Amino acid sequence: MKKETKRGDTTVRINENRKLELKRRVLEIGNKTGELLKPSEIVNHLIDNYLDDAVKDLISKEELKKKKAM
């Protein structure tokens, strides 16, 4: 009997404008490479490769907001 493994996927909500931008970029990649990706592949790539930079950027922005509020 085959044991099923749960992937543990989740859903993340994004607004309509971001969804449309992802779809545009999927088409851009497809036009340039001939490969059709899923929007989630772009999101996964961003998380896998740029998450640390995003975290640092957001921390810096929050710290700057706090300094301006003082």
N, CA, C and O atoms as a CHARMM CRD file, in Angstrom:
* protein
*
  280
    1    1 MET  N      0.83800  -1.17800   0.00000 PROA 1      0.00000
    2    1 MET  CA     0.00000   0.00000   0.00000 PROA 1      0.00000
    3    1 MET  C      0.88700   1.24600   0.00000 PROA 1      0.00000
    4    1 MET  O      1.82000   1.35900   0.79500 PROA 1      0.00000
    5    2 LYS  N      0.58000   2.17900  -0.90600 PROA 2      0.00000
    6    2 LYS  CA     1.38900   3.38400  -1.03900 PROA 2      0.00000
    7    2 LYS  C      1.05000   4.38600   0.05900 PROA 2      0.00000
    8    2 LYS  O     -0.11800   4.69000   0.30300 PROA 2      0.00000
    9    3 LYS  N      2.08100   4.88800   0.71000 PROA 3      0.00000
   10    3 LYS  CA     1.88200   5.88000   1.76100 PROA 3      0.00000
   11    3 LYS  C      1.78000   7.26400   1.12700 PROA 3      0.00000
   12    3 LYS  O      2.65300   7.65600   0.35200 PROA 3      0.00000
   13    4 GLU  N      0.71900   8.00600   1.45000 PROA 4      0.00000
   14    4 GLU  CA     0.55000   9.35300   0.91100 PROA 4      0.00000
   15    4 GLU  C      1.33400  10.34100   1.76200 PROA 4      0.00000
   16    4 GLU  O      1.33600  10.26900   2.99100 PROA 4      0.00000
   17    5 THR  N      1.99500  11.25900   1.08200 PROA 5      0.00000
   18    5 THR  CA     2.70100  12.31000   1.80300 PROA 5      0.00000
   19    5 THR  C      1.99800  13.62800   1.53700 PROA 5      0.00000
   20    5 THR  O      1.61900  13.92800   0.40500 PROA 5      0.00000
   21    6 LYS  N      1.83300  14.39400   2.56900 PROA 6      0.00000
   22    6 LYS  CA     1.17200  15.69000   2.46100 PROA 6      0.00000
   23    6 LYS  C      2.21500  16.75300   2.14300 PROA 6      0.00000
   24    6 LYS  O      3.23500  16.85800   2.82500 PROA 6      0.00000
   25    7 ARG  N      1.95200  17.54200   1.09800 PROA 7      0.00000
   26    7 ARG  CA     2.90600  18.56100   0.67200 PROA 7      0.00000
   27    7 ARG  C      2.92600  19.75400   1.60600 PROA 7      0.00000
   28    7 ARG  O      3.97400  20.37800   1.77400 PROA 7      0.00000
   29    8 GLY  N      1.82300  20.08400   2.20700 PROA 8      0.00000
   30    8 GLY  CA     1.78400  21.22100   3.10500 PROA 8      0.00000
   31    8 GLY  C      1.67700  22.55600   2.38300 PROA 8      0.00000
   32    8 GLY  O      2.10800  23.57900   2.91600 PROA 8      0.00000
   33    9 ASP  N      1.11300  22.56700   1.18000 PROA 9      0.00000
   34    9 ASP  CA     0.93500  23.81500   0.44400 PROA 9      0.00000
   35    9 ASP  C     -0.04400  24.71900   1.17100 PROA 9      0.00000
   36    9 ASP  O     -0.84400  24.26600   1.99000 PROA 9      0.00000
   37   10 THR  N      0.03100  25.99600   0.85900 PROA 10     0.00000
   38   10 THR  CA    -0.88400  26.96600   1.43300 PROA 10     0.00000
   39   10 THR  C     -1.27100  27.98200   0.37100 PROA 10     0.00000
   40   10 THR  O     -0.68600  28.02300  -0.71000 PROA 10     0.00000
   41   11 THR  N     -2.25000  28.78800   0.68900 PROA 11     0.00000
   42   11 THR  CA    -2.69400  29.84200  -0.21300 PROA 11     0.00000
   43   11 THR  C     -2.29300  31.18200   0.37300 PROA 11     0.00000
   44   11 THR  O     -2.45200  31.41800   1.57000 PROA 11     0.00000
   45   12 VAL  N     -1.77400  32.05400  -0.47000 PROA 12     0.00000
   46   12 VAL  CA    -1.44000  33.41500  -0.05900 PROA 12     0.00000
   47   12 VAL  C     -2.24800  34.34800  -0.94200 PROA 12     0.00000
   48   12 VAL  O     -2.22600  34.22300  -2.16600 PROA 12     0.00000
   49   13 ARG  N     -2.94800  35.26800  -0.33700 PROA 13     0.00000
   50   13 ARG  CA    -3.77100  36.19600  -1.11500 PROA 13     0.00000
   51   13 ARG  C     -2.93700  37.37200  -1.59500 PROA 13     0.00000
   52   13 ARG  O     -2.14400  37.93900  -0.84400 PROA 13     0.00000
   53   14 ILE  N     -3.13100  37.72900  -2.86300 PROA 14     0.00000
   54   14 ILE  CA    -2.53100  38.94000  -3.41500 PROA 14     0.00000
   55   14 ILE  C     -3.64000  39.71200  -4.12500 PROA 14     0.00000
   56   14 ILE  O     -4.63700  39.13100  -4.55200 PROA 14     0.00000
   57   15 ASN  N     -3.45500  41.02400  -4.24800 PROA 15     0.00000
   58   15 ASN  CA    -4.51400  41.80400  -4.88100 PROA 15     0.00000
   59   15 ASN  C     -4.52500  41.59000  -6.39500 PROA 15     0.00000
   60   15 ASN  O     -3.60300  41.00700  -6.96500 PROA 15     0.00000
   61   16 GLU  N     -5.58600  42.07300  -7.02200 PROA 16     0.00000
   62   16 GLU  CA    -5.80000  41.85400  -8.44900 PROA 16     0.00000
   63   16 GLU  C     -4.66100  42.41300  -9.29800 PROA 16     0.00000
   64   16 GLU  O     -4.24000  41.77500 -10.26300 PROA 16     0.00000
   65   17 ASN  N     -4.15800  43.59900  -8.95000 PROA 17     0.00000
   66   17 ASN  CA    -3.07200  44.20100  -9.73400 PROA 17     0.00000
   67   17 ASN  C     -1.81300  43.34400  -9.71400 PROA 17     0.00000
   68   17 ASN  O     -1.15300  43.18600 -10.74100 PROA 17     0.00000
   69   18 ARG  N     -1.48300  42.80100  -8.57100 PROA 18     0.00000
   70   18 ARG  CA    -0.30000  41.93600  -8.47800 PROA 18     0.00000
   71   18 ARG  C     -0.51400  40.63600  -9.25000 PROA 18     0.00000
   72   18 ARG  O      0.40400  40.13000  -9.89600 PROA 18     0.00000
   73   19 LYS  N     -1.71600  40.10800  -9.17800 PROA 19     0.00000
   74   19 LYS  CA    -2.03000  38.88300  -9.92600 PROA 19     0.00000
   75   19 LYS  C     -1.88300  39.12200 -11.42600 PROA 19     0.00000
   76   19 LYS  O     -1.32000  38.29200 -12.14000 PROA 19     0.00000
   77   20 LEU  N     -2.38900  40.25500 -11.89900 PROA 20     0.00000
   78   20 LEU  CA    -2.27300  40.58400 -13.32000 PROA 20     0.00000
   79   20 LEU  C     -0.81600  40.77800 -13.72700 PROA 20     0.00000
   80   20 LEU  O     -0.40900  40.36600 -14.81400 PROA 20     0.00000
   81   21 GLU  N     -0.03200  41.40900 -12.85000 PROA 21     0.00000
   82   21 GLU  CA     1.39500  41.59400 -13.14800 PROA 21     0.00000
   83   21 GLU  C      2.10400  40.24700 -13.24700 PROA 21     0.00000
   84   21 GLU  O      2.93300  40.04800 -14.13500 PROA 21     0.00000
   85   22 LEU  N      1.78600  39.32700 -12.34700 PROA 22     0.00000
   86   22 LEU  CA     2.36300  37.98000 -12.42800 PROA 22     0.00000
   87   22 LEU  C      1.99700  37.31300 -13.75100 PROA 22     0.00000
   88   22 LEU  O      2.84500  36.69600 -14.39600 PROA 22     0.00000
   89   23 LYS  N      0.74000  37.43700 -14.15100 PROA 23     0.00000
   90   23 LYS  CA     0.30000  36.82300 -15.41000 PROA 23     0.00000
   91   23 LYS  C      1.02700  37.44500 -16.60200 PROA 23     0.00000
   92   23 LYS  O      1.40400  36.74100 -17.53900 PROA 23     0.00000
   93   24 ARG  N      1.22300  38.77000 -16.56600 PROA 24     0.00000
   94   24 ARG  CA     1.96900  39.43300 -17.64500 PROA 24     0.00000
   95   24 ARG  C      3.39200  38.89300 -17.72500 PROA 24     0.00000
   96   24 ARG  O      3.92100  38.65000 -18.81000 PROA 24     0.00000
   97   25 ARG  N      3.99200  38.71200 -16.57200 PROA 25     0.00000
   98   25 ARG  CA     5.37400  38.22200 -16.53600 PROA 25     0.00000
   99   25 ARG  C      5.46300  36.77200 -16.98200 PROA 25     0.00000
  100   25 ARG  O      6.44300  36.38200 -17.61600 PROA 25     0.00000
  101   26 VAL  N      4.45900  35.97100 -16.66100 PROA 26     0.00000
  102   26 VAL  CA     4.41200  34.58700 -17.15100 PROA 26     0.00000
  103   26 VAL  C      4.39800  34.59500 -18.67500 PROA 26     0.00000
  104   26 VAL  O      5.11500  33.82200 -19.31100 PROA 26     0.00000
  105   27 LEU  N      3.57800  35.47400 -19.25800 PROA 27     0.00000
  106   27 LEU  CA     3.51700  35.58200 -20.71900 PROA 27     0.00000
  107   27 LEU  C      4.83900  36.06900 -21.29800 PROA 27     0.00000
  108   27 LEU  O      5.27500  35.59000 -22.34500 PROA 27     0.00000
  109   28 GLU  N      5.47600  37.02100 -20.61900 PROA 28     0.00000
  110   28 GLU  CA     6.78000  37.52500 -21.07200 PROA 28     0.00000
  111   28 GLU  C      7.81400  36.39900 -21.11300 PROA 28     0.00000
  112   28 GLU  O      8.54800  36.25000 -22.09000 PROA 28     0.00000
  113   29 ILE  N      7.85900  35.61900 -20.04800 PROA 29     0.00000
  114   29 ILE  CA     8.79000  34.48600 -20.00100 PROA 29     0.00000
  115   29 ILE  C      8.46400  33.49800 -21.11600 PROA 29     0.00000
  116   29 ILE  O      9.36100  33.00100 -21.79700 PROA 29     0.00000
  117   30 GLY  N      7.18100  33.22000 -21.29700 PROA 30     0.00000
  118   30 GLY  CA     6.76300  32.29100 -22.34300 PROA 30     0.00000
  119   30 GLY  C      7.13600  32.77300 -23.73200 PROA 30     0.00000
  120   30 GLY  O      7.59000  31.98800 -24.56400 PROA 30     0.00000
  121   31 ASN  N      6.94600  34.06400 -23.98600 PROA 31     0.00000
  122   31 ASN  CA     7.28900  34.62500 -25.29600 PROA 31     0.00000
  123   31 ASN  C      8.78500  34.56500 -25.57500 PROA 31     0.00000
  124   31 ASN  O      9.20300  34.35100 -26.71300 PROA 31     0.00000
  125   32 LYS  N      9.58400  34.75300 -24.53900 PROA 32     0.00000
  126   32 LYS  CA    11.03700  34.78800 -24.72700 PROA 32     0.00000
  127   32 LYS  C     11.69200  33.41200 -24.69300 PROA 32     0.00000
  128   32 LYS  O     12.75300  33.21000 -25.28300 PROA 32     0.00000
  129   33 THR  N     11.05800  32.46500 -24.00100 PROA 33     0.00000
  130   33 THR  CA    11.69700  31.15500 -23.82900 PROA 33     0.00000
  131   33 THR  C     10.92900  30.00200 -24.46400 PROA 33     0.00000
  132   33 THR  O     11.49300  28.93100 -24.69200 PROA 33     0.00000
  133   34 GLY  N      9.66400  30.21000 -24.74500 PROA 34     0.00000
  134   34 GLY  CA     8.84100  29.12300 -25.25500 PROA 34     0.00000
  135   34 GLY  C      8.31100  28.21600 -24.15900 PROA 34     0.00000
  136   34 GLY  O      7.61900  27.23900 -24.44400 PROA 34     0.00000
  137   35 GLU  N      8.62600  28.52600 -22.91200 PROA 35     0.00000
  138   35 GLU  CA     8.16600  27.72600 -21.77400 PROA 35     0.00000
  139   35 GLU  C      7.05500  28.47200 -21.05000 PROA 35     0.00000
  140   35 GLU  O      7.19000  29.66300 -20.77000 PROA 35     0.00000
  141   36 LEU  N      5.96700  27.78800 -20.74700 PROA 36     0.00000
  142   36 LEU  CA     4.86700  28.39200 -20.02000 PROA 36     0.00000
  143   36 LEU  C      4.96800  28.00000 -18.55000 PROA 36     0.00000
  144   36 LEU  O      4.83700  26.82700 -18.19900 PROA 36     0.00000
  145   37 LEU  N      5.19900  28.98100 -17.70800 PROA 37     0.00000
  146   37 LEU  CA     5.30100  28.75200 -16.27200 PROA 37     0.00000
  147   37 LEU  C      3.97900  29.06100 -15.59600 PROA 37     0.00000
  148   37 LEU  O      3.08900  29.67000 -16.19000 PROA 37     0.00000
  149   38 LYS  N      3.86200  28.64200 -14.36500 PROA 38     0.00000
  150   38 LYS  CA     2.72900  29.01800 -13.52800 PROA 38     0.00000
  151   38 LYS  C      3.14700  30.25200 -12.73300 PROA 38     0.00000
  152   38 LYS  O      4.32500  30.40300 -12.40700 PROA 38     0.00000
  153   39 PRO  N      2.20100  31.13300 -12.41800 PROA 39     0.00000
  154   39 PRO  CA     2.54200  32.28400 -11.57400 PROA 39     0.00000
  155   39 PRO  C      3.21000  31.86300 -10.26500 PROA 39     0.00000
  156   39 PRO  O      4.09100  32.56000  -9.76300 PROA 39     0.00000
  157   40 SER  N      2.79200  30.73000  -9.71700 PROA 40     0.00000
  158   40 SER  CA     3.38300  30.26400  -8.46000 PROA 40     0.00000
  159   40 SER  C      4.86800  29.94400  -8.61300 PROA 40     0.00000
  160   40 SER  O      5.61700  30.02600  -7.63900 PROA 40     0.00000
  161   41 GLU  N      5.30400  29.58200  -9.81600 PROA 41     0.00000
  162   41 GLU  CA     6.73000  29.31600 -10.02900 PROA 41     0.00000
  163   41 GLU  C      7.54700  30.59900  -9.89600 PROA 41     0.00000
  164   41 GLU  O      8.66800  30.57500  -9.38600 PROA 41     0.00000
  165   42 ILE  N      6.98900  31.71100 -10.35300 PROA 42     0.00000
  166   42 ILE  CA     7.67100  32.99600 -10.17800 PROA 42     0.00000
  167   42 ILE  C      7.72500  33.35300  -8.69800 PROA 42     0.00000
  168   42 ILE  O      8.77200  33.75800  -8.19300 PROA 42     0.00000
  169   43 VAL  N      6.60300  33.20500  -8.00400 PROA 43     0.00000
  170   43 VAL  CA     6.55900  33.52100  -6.57500 PROA 43     0.00000
  171   43 VAL  C      7.53400  32.64000  -5.80400 PROA 43     0.00000
  172   43 VAL  O      8.25800  33.13300  -4.94000 PROA 43     0.00000
  173   44 ASN  N      7.56500  31.35100  -6.10200 PROA 44     0.00000
  174   44 ASN  CA     8.50300  30.45000  -5.42300 PROA 44     0.00000
  175   44 ASN  C      9.94400  30.85300  -5.69600 PROA 44     0.00000
  176   44 ASN  O     10.78300  30.80400  -4.79600 PROA 44     0.00000
  177   45 HSD  N     10.23800  31.25100  -6.92700 PROA 45     0.00000
  178   45 HSD  CA    11.59300  31.69600  -7.26700 PROA 45     0.00000
  179   45 HSD  C     11.96500  32.94400  -6.46100 PROA 45     0.00000
  180   45 HSD  O     13.07300  33.04100  -5.93300 PROA 45     0.00000
  181   46 LEU  N     11.04200  33.88500  -6.37200 PROA 46     0.00000
  182   46 LEU  CA    11.30600  35.09600  -5.59300 PROA 46     0.00000
  183   46 LEU  C     11.58000  34.76100  -4.13000 PROA 46     0.00000
  184   46 LEU  O     12.51800  35.29100  -3.53500 PROA 46     0.00000
  185   47 ILE  N     10.77100  33.89100  -3.55800 PROA 47     0.00000
  186   47 ILE  CA    10.96300  33.50700  -2.15800 PROA 47     0.00000
  187   47 ILE  C     12.28900  32.77500  -1.97600 PROA 47     0.00000
  188   47 ILE  O     13.04300  33.07200  -1.04900 PROA 47     0.00000
  189   48 ASP  N     12.57100  31.82800  -2.85000 PROA 48     0.00000
  190   48 ASP  CA    13.79200  31.03000  -2.72500 PROA 48     0.00000
  191   48 ASP  C     15.06100  31.85700  -2.90100 PROA 48     0.00000
  192   48 ASP  O     16.08600  31.54400  -2.29400 PROA 48     0.00000
  193   49 ASN  N     15.01200  32.90200  -3.71700 PROA 49     0.00000
  194   49 ASN  CA    16.22700  33.62400  -4.07300 PROA 49     0.00000
  195   49 ASN  C     16.34500  35.03500  -3.51300 PROA 49     0.00000
  196   49 ASN  O     17.44700  35.58200  -3.45700 PROA 49     0.00000
  197   50 TYR  N     15.22700  35.63800  -3.09500 PROA 50     0.00000
  198   50 TYR  CA    15.27700  37.04300  -2.69700 PROA 50     0.00000
  199   50 TYR  C     14.61400  37.33800  -1.35900 PROA 50     0.00000
  200   50 TYR  O     14.46300  38.50600  -1.00200 PROA 50     0.00000
  201   51 LEU  N     14.22000  36.33300  -0.62000 PROA 51     0.00000
  202   51 LEU  CA    13.52800  36.54200   0.64600 PROA 51     0.00000
  203   51 LEU  C     14.39200  37.27900   1.66200 PROA 51     0.00000
  204   51 LEU  O     13.90600  38.18600   2.33700 PROA 51     0.00000
  205   52 ASP  N     15.66100  36.90700   1.78200 PROA 52     0.00000
  206   52 ASP  CA    16.53700  37.58000   2.74000 PROA 52     0.00000
  207   52 ASP  C     16.65100  39.06900   2.43000 PROA 52     0.00000
  208   52 ASP  O     16.61100  39.89900   3.33800 PROA 52     0.00000
  209   53 ASP  N     16.79100  39.41000   1.15400 PROA 53     0.00000
  210   53 ASP  CA    16.86500  40.81900   0.76100 PROA 53     0.00000
  211   53 ASP  C     15.56900  41.54700   1.09200 PROA 53     0.00000
  212   53 ASP  O     15.60300  42.68800   1.55500 PROA 53     0.00000
  213   54 ALA  N     14.43800  40.91100   0.86400 PROA 54     0.00000
  214   54 ALA  CA    13.14600  41.52700   1.16100 PROA 54     0.00000
  215   54 ALA  C     12.99200  41.77700   2.65900 PROA 54     0.00000
  216   54 ALA  O     12.50000  42.82800   3.07000 PROA 54     0.00000
  217   55 VAL  N     13.40800  40.82300   3.46300 PROA 55     0.00000
  218   55 VAL  CA    13.32100  40.97700   4.91800 PROA 55     0.00000
  219   55 VAL  C     14.18700  42.15000   5.37400 PROA 55     0.00000
  220   55 VAL  O     13.73200  42.98600   6.15500 PROA 55     0.00000
  221   56 LYS  N     15.41900  42.21800   4.89900 PROA 56     0.00000
  222   56 LYS  CA    16.30700  43.33100   5.26000 PROA 56     0.00000
  223   56 LYS  C     15.71000  44.66400   4.84000 PROA 56     0.00000
  224   56 LYS  O     15.75900  45.63200   5.59800 PROA 56     0.00000
  225   57 ASP  N     15.15100  44.72100   3.64300 PROA 57     0.00000
  226   57 ASP  CA    14.54500  45.94100   3.13200 PROA 57     0.00000
  227   57 ASP  C     13.36200  46.37700   3.99400 PROA 57     0.00000
  228   57 ASP  O     13.24100  47.55500   4.33000 PROA 57     0.00000
  229   58 LEU  N     12.50100  45.44400   4.34800 PROA 58     0.00000
  230   58 LEU  CA    11.33700  45.77700   5.16800 PROA 58     0.00000
  231   58 LEU  C     11.73600  46.21300   6.57400 PROA 58     0.00000
  232   58 LEU  O     11.12900  47.12600   7.13300 PROA 58     0.00000
  233   59 ILE  N     12.74300  45.57500   7.14500 PROA 59     0.00000
  234   59 ILE  CA    13.24100  45.99000   8.45900 PROA 59     0.00000
  235   59 ILE  C     13.76700  47.41300   8.38200 PROA 59     0.00000
  236   59 ILE  O     13.46400  48.23100   9.25000 PROA 59     0.00000
  237   60 SER  N     14.55200  47.72000   7.35600 PROA 60     0.00000
  238   60 SER  CA    15.09900  49.07000   7.18500 PROA 60     0.00000
  239   60 SER  C     13.98800  50.10100   7.04700 PROA 60     0.00000
  240   60 SER  O     14.06100  51.17600   7.64300 PROA 60     0.00000
  241   61 LYS  N     12.97400  49.78500   6.27500 PROA 61     0.00000
  242   61 LYS  CA    11.85100  50.71400   6.09100 PROA 61     0.00000
  243   61 LYS  C     11.12500  50.97200   7.40300 PROA 61     0.00000
  244   61 LYS  O     10.76200  52.11200   7.69400 PROA 61     0.00000
  245   62 GLU  N     10.90900  49.93300   8.19700 PROA 62     0.00000
  246   62 GLU  CA    10.22700  50.09900   9.48100 PROA 62     0.00000
  247   62 GLU  C     11.08000  50.90900  10.45400 PROA 62     0.00000
  248   62 GLU  O     10.56300  51.75700  11.18200 PROA 62     0.00000
  249   63 GLU  N     12.37800  50.64900  10.46500 PROA 63     0.00000
  250   63 GLU  CA    13.26600  51.41600  11.34200 PROA 63     0.00000
  251   63 GLU  C     13.28600  52.88400  10.93900 PROA 63     0.00000
  252   63 GLU  O     13.31000  53.76000  11.80300 PROA 63     0.00000
  253   64 LEU  N     13.27600  53.16100   9.64900 PROA 64     0.00000
  254   64 LEU  CA    13.25300  54.53500   9.15600 PROA 64     0.00000
  255   64 LEU  C     11.95000  55.22800   9.54900 PROA 64     0.00000
  256   64 LEU  O     11.96200  56.40100   9.92000 PROA 64     0.00000
  257   65 LYS  N     10.83600  54.51900   9.47100 PROA 65     0.00000
  258   65 LYS  CA     9.54600  55.08300   9.89300 PROA 65     0.00000
  259   65 LYS  C      9.58700  55.47500  11.36100 PROA 65     0.00000
  260   65 LYS  O      9.10900  56.54400  11.73900 PROA 65     0.00000
  261   66 LYS  N     10.16100  54.60200  12.19100 PROA 66     0.00000
  262   66 LYS  CA    10.24400  54.87600  13.62800 PROA 66     0.00000
  263   66 LYS  C     11.10300  56.10000  13.89900 PROA 66     0.00000
  264   66 LYS  O     10.76300  56.91800  14.75400 PROA 66     0.00000
  265   67 LYS  N     12.22200  56.23700  13.17700 PROA 67     0.00000
  266   67 LYS  CA    13.09800  57.39300  13.36600 PROA 67     0.00000
  267   67 LYS  C     12.38900  58.68300  12.97800 PROA 67     0.00000
  268   67 LYS  O     12.53800  59.70100  13.65500 PROA 67     0.00000
  269   68 LYS  N     11.62100  58.64900  11.89200 PROA 68     0.00000
  270   68 LYS  CA    10.89400  59.83500  11.44100 PROA 68     0.00000
  271   68 LYS  C      9.78700  60.21400  12.41100 PROA 68     0.00000
  272   68 LYS  O      9.44900  61.39100  12.54100 PROA 68     0.00000
  273   69 ALA  N      9.22000  59.22100  13.09400 PROA 69     0.00000
  274   69 ALA  CA     8.13200  59.47000  14.03900 PROA 69     0.00000
  275   69 ALA  C      8.63000  60.09400  15.33500 PROA 69     0.00000
  276   69 ALA  O      7.83500  60.64900  16.09400 PROA 69     0.00000
  277   70 MET  N      9.91100  60.01600  15.59900 PROA 70     0.00000
  278   70 MET  CA    10.46600  60.54900  16.85500 PROA 70     0.00000
  279   70 MET  C     10.59600  62.04100  16.81700 PROA 70     0.00000
  280   70 MET  O     11.04500  62.64600  17.79000 PROA 70     0.00000
